[in-house]
Amino acid sequence: MSALGHYLEEEGIAAVAIALIRPQAENTKPPRALWVPFELGRPFGPPSDAAFQKRALLTALGMLVEGGGPVRIIDFPEDDPRAQPDPAWQPPFMPAAPTNGSAESLASRLEAEILLLRGAYQRWKAQYGRSTVGLSGLPIGECARYVADWLRDKAPESPRDGFSAPLILRFAVDDLKAYCLEAAAAGPAKPSSRQVGDWFWGETATGAAFYALRDLLLTQDDDRLRLIVANFIVPAARVRTG
């Protein structure tokens, strides 16, 4: 969006970008940009906080009537109030087992873990009346089995017509992530997204299985599969280096 702003300005349309990564905005030098200290995917701050989001939006729009430039980047002065961990939050019950192990072990534990989270996930749906699970079009148990079979190196065929196996793998992984994170946030506590993310990627068998799946499939010859695996199995901020 920072680069696109230059083209809009050349056509006489004033533009302001919301920058989530400040160095990127500094490199692309947009005509105007508001840097916000929020997580990727939340350009206006926490969900369900209309007043906070409105302040961020009005700050950005205010840059259109202020002077300065031709390149101007300002910082939004408020932090996301939901970024702080909630000490009252407790993760859902999980079996006391290490998150490493063989691929077969992780595949089996992934399938078992999804069943254990069913009650917490149902409480989330009853509490909020919605869910982001459903991208794959598969029941969540089938998502777990499909991903587990990839981890077992079976390379299963796509269960849906018109969708390639790598694409359904991506969608199934997304559904499992959403399912686990929504289950983790059920109840009266208000954990931060980082809090539940740290739990998912650091303590669950499902998170460990996704790391192992990424490592396994990046060695395959299928270019499309490797592209999907490299970009969509584990978020960039969670990729382990070294």
CORJO-V481003 format. One line per field, one symbol per residue. phi: phi as a letter, one per 20 degrees, with the letter a starting at -180 (. if undefined). Layout:
phi=???
This chain:
phi=.fffgfffffendfccdedecfgffffelfgbbdecedfgncfdoffmcfffffffffffffffdeeoofcbccdfedeffefefefefcfffcffbfedpffffffffgffffffegfffffgfffdmbaefpffmdgfffgfffffffffmelfffecfncfffffggffffffffgfffgfefoffcfffffffffffdceffffffffffffffefefffffffffdcedggfdfedn
